[in-house]
């Protein structure tokens, strides 16, 4: 028998003290957003809540130094960017807006496995008059499309078991013409506390409020990210830490020749 939304929330919610005690080891738990048959309105409300949080933390801004670098290297070339597992597309739209403000000729695409997320992201881009293209794709089960100078993903890695996380990094590296960038949470007590507070201040969605702390429990620590990058063959990858308890993994194709 299918469980109601309230029953799912009760089944998947984990008390903060339990999460706090278990942070020494990665705990990859089921999240509400990933449940089949999720109510479309609840899904959309959750995507909007996540967009609000990402805007507050300026998640998309961490990608822009790389975009500026590529634009300076070839000012007459049209750059192409793919954001993997784009969800509701808030990162895609933020990148579009920033590139327009700076006069950078950037073609932005996004992909996600969820048809509902693709529909929400596409509608939001059209509503803003942005030319971003959003399409459905399984980033783990099939190779990523090629022809993109920059391939990014934001807050997706922590949803994956280690072999799938390694597969994602390999796929991004194989597909990118120049650089890949991975932005995600750091598993720490500070991030758990910030996430618990932030999801309640910035969103009314119970999905966001339940899934946010669970995501911190499933996130990687920086040494674990470094091991993933090494296992995926990303020689020369760089990992930087920034507020609020986030990291950015960066790998460039020219690192292979250095």
Secondary structure by P-SEA (a helix, b strand, c coil): ccccaaaaaaaccccaaaaaaacccccccccccccccccaaaaaaaaaaaaaaaaaacccccccaaaaaaaaacccbbbbbbbcccccaaaaaaaaaaaaaaccbbbbbbbbccaaaaaaaaaaaaaacccbbbbbbccccccccccccccccccccccccaaaaaaaaaaaaaccccbbbbbbccccaaaaaaaaaaaaaccccaaaaaaaaaaaaacccaaaaaaaaaaacccbbbbbbcccbbbbbbbbcccccc
